[in-house]
Amino acid sequence: MILFLIYVILSSSGIILFKLGSSDLSIKIINNQLNMNFPGLSILGLLCYLGSFVLWMIIISKSDVSFIVPLGLGITNVLILVGSSVVLKEEISLYGIIGIVLILAGTLLINKG
């Protein structure tokens, strides 16, 4: 359970950090050479996402895929939506709120099954 919680936090944090660093991200070809600028937040986001991938491989190797995948994706999506509102100041629409409620309800149903 602890690995799962760390996974969803790393995964959702990675996405938010990618977004925060994306304004300074640049990939260009100059004189036939690839020139890339990865801001610190993008690199931190990548590290979080890579860490979440490693944890995800461990988690799915020890869990029923039909249970853990919907649970992991649902909770991660909710955390990304909430994080984008809190950190990025993005507005959550009525449909977003309804979606959160449905995802959480589905997560509870999967957990009871």
N, C-alpha and C positions, 0 to 999 in steps of 0.2 A: 504494500500500500504506500509506503514511504517513497519507493522508486517511482510509483505512478504519479504521486503529487509533485515530485521533483521534475518528472517528465513534462507534465502539463505546464508547470511554471517556466521551465526552460524553453519549451516550444513556443508558448505565447509571448514570452519576453523576447525571444529571438526575432519574431515577426515585428514586434513594436520597435525594437532597436534597429532592425533593417530600415524601417520606415523613417525613423528619426535621422539616420545617417544617409538616407538616399538623396537628400537635397545636395550634398557635396560629392556624391558619387559620380565619377566620370570614367568612361572607357572610350578611348580615341585611337585612331591609327594615324600616326605622324611619320612621314618618310618611311613608309612600309614597316614601321615598328609599332607594336601594341603598347599604348601608354594608358595605365590604369591608376586611378586615384581612389583608394578605399579609405573612407574616414574611420576613425576609431570606433564609433558607434556601430558602423556596419560590420567591422571585424568582430566586435563583441557580440553582435547579433548572430554572426556566423558561428562563433564558438558556442553560443547557447544552443543554436539549432543543431550543430554537430553533436553536442552533448546529449541533447534530447533524442537524437537518432540512435545513439549507442544505447541509451536507456530503453528506448522503444524496442530495439532488437532483443534485449534481455527480457523485457516485460512480455512481449508476444511469444517468446519461446517457453514461458512458464504459465501462460494463461490460455483460456479458450478465446480464439480469435473472434468468434461470433459475439462474445461478451465484451472483450476489452477494446476492440476497435471502435464500435459505436460510442462506447463510454469515453474513450480517450479523445476522439474527434469532437464529440459533443461538448465536453468540458473545455477543451482547448478553444473551440469556436466561441464559447461564451466568454472565456477570459480575454480573448482577442477583442471581442466587441466591447467589453467593459473597459479594457485597457486602452483601446483607441479613443474611447470617450474621455477617460480620466487623463491620460498622458498626452494624447494628440489633440484633445479638445474637439474631436469629431462628434457630430450630433447623432444620437441613436433615434431612429424613426419609430413610429408606432409599430410598424412591421418588424423592426429589430427587436423591440420589447416582446412582441408576441412570439417571435422566433426563439428568444431566450427562454420564455416560459415553456414553449413546446419542447425545446431541447432538454430542459431540466426535468420536465414531466417524463419524457422518453427515457432519460437517464435513470430516473427512479423506477420506471417500469422494468427496464432491463435489469436493474439491480435486484428487483424482487423476484425475477424469473429465474 
